[in-house]
């Protein structure tokens, strides 16, 4: 084989090895995983920026900023919206503690992969009766295929 074609073959082989190495080093792209973004509508949302956790509007996570997403678990920081229920839930004081959250327990629902469990921790002022840490199941209830 003449020298020039041999150099081209070696260069192509090295390029193929470099591309394979880069793809392996970067890992596979995160898969598209959805979350039930609202307990009332039960809509499945990809990377939601807010998650409504109470049908009466007294608890939600807002301004969610993900540090990881798409793997076996997703982690994020957020602000919680918590409305106290004294004298009643409509007139209670609003609290905005910071929050950390972890989405986990991937499963299939409506033909999509979803995170079905949310763990949260809240830091800051809260109503006396409100838990600082909790687990919420995020599987749409009564939906076919869940």
C-alpha positions in Angstrom: 0.0 0.0 0.0 1.4 3.4 -0.9 2.4 5.7 2.0 -0.4 8.3 1.6 -3.4 5.9 1.7 -1.8 4.1 4.7 -1.6 7.4 6.6 -5.2 8.1 5.8 -6.3 4.6 7.0 -4.4 5.1 10.3 -5.8 8.5 10.8 -9.4 7.2 10.3 -8.8 4.4 12.7 -7.5 6.8 15.3 -10.5 9.1 14.8 -12.8 6.1 15.3 -11.1 5.2 18.5 -11.2 8.8 19.8 -15.0 9.1 19.0 -15.7 5.8 20.7 -13.7 6.8 23.8 -15.4 10.2 24.0 -18.9 8.6 23.8 -18.0 6.1 26.5 -16.4 8.8 28.7 -19.5 11.0 28.5 -21.9 8.2 29.1 -25.3 7.8 27.6 -27.5 10.8 27.4 -30.0 10.9 30.3 -33.3 9.3 29.3 -36.5 11.3 29.3 -38.2 10.7 32.7 -41.4 12.4 33.7 -42.9 13.5 37.0 -46.5 14.0 38.1 -46.4 17.8 38.3 -49.8 18.4 39.9 -51.8 16.2 42.2 -55.1 17.5 40.8 -54.5 17.3 37.0 -52.0 14.4 37.4 -50.2 15.7 34.3 -46.9 14.0 33.5 -44.2 16.7 33.0 -40.5 16.4 31.9 -38.2 18.2 34.3 -40.9 20.2 36.1 -40.0 23.6 37.5 -42.8 23.3 40.1 -44.6 20.4 41.7 -48.0 20.9 43.3 -48.3 18.5 46.3 -51.6 19.4 47.9 -55.0 19.6 46.2 -56.0 22.5 48.4 -53.0 24.6 47.3 -51.3 24.6 50.7 -48.0 22.8 49.7 -45.9 23.0 46.5 -42.2 23.1 45.5 -41.4 25.9 43.1 -38.3 27.3 41.3 -36.8 23.8 41.1 -33.2 23.7 39.9 -31.9 20.3 39.1 -28.3 19.1 39.9 -29.0 15.8 38.3 -31.9 14.4 36.2 -32.7 11.3 34.1 -30.7 8.7 36.0 -32.0 6.3 38.7 -32.6 9.4 40.9 -32.8 13.1 40.3 -31.7 15.8 42.8 -32.6 19.4 43.1 -33.0 22.5 45.2 -36.2 24.6 45.3 -38.4 26.8 47.4 -41.4 25.4 49.1 -44.7 27.2 49.3 -46.5 26.2 52.5 -49.7 27.8 53.7 -50.6 27.4 57.3 -54.1 26.6 58.2 -54.7 29.0 61.2 -57.3 30.3 61.4 -58.1 28.3 58.3 -56.2 27.1 55.2 -57.6 30.0 53.0 -56.4 32.7 55.5 -53.3 31.0 56.9 -49.8 32.6 56.8 -47.6 31.7 53.8 -44.1 30.3 54.5 -41.3 30.0 51.8 -38.6 27.7 53.2 -35.7 26.4 51.1 -36.0 22.8 50.0 -33.9 19.9 48.7 -35.6 17.2 46.9 -34.8 13.7 45.5 -37.0 12.0 42.8 -36.6 8.3 42.6 -38.3 4.9 42.0 -38.6 4.9 38.2 -41.5 3.0 36.8 -43.7 2.9 33.7 -46.9 5.0 33.5 -49.0 5.9 30.4 -46.2 4.5 28.2 -43.6 6.8 29.8 -40.8 6.4 32.4 -41.7 8.3 35.6 -40.2 9.1 38.9 -42.8 7.8 41.3 -41.4 8.9 44.7 -40.3 12.3 46.0 -38.3 12.9 49.1 -38.0 16.4 50.5 -36.3 18.3 53.3 -37.4 21.9 54.2 -35.2 24.5 56.0 -36.6 27.7 57.4 -39.8 28.8 59.2 -42.8 26.5 58.9 -46.2 26.1 60.6 -45.9 24.1 63.8 -47.8 21.1 62.4 -45.9 20.8 59.2 -43.2 18.1 58.7 -39.7 19.3 57.7 -39.0 16.0 55.9 -41.4 13.8 54.0 -42.0 11.3 51.2 -44.7 11.8 48.6 -45.8 9.2 46.1 -46.2 10.7 42.6 -48.0 8.0 40.7 -51.2 9.2 39.0 -54.0 7.4 40.7 -56.5 5.5 38.7 -54.8 6.1 35.4 -54.6 3.3 32.9 -51.1 1.9 32.6 -49.8 3.1 35.9 
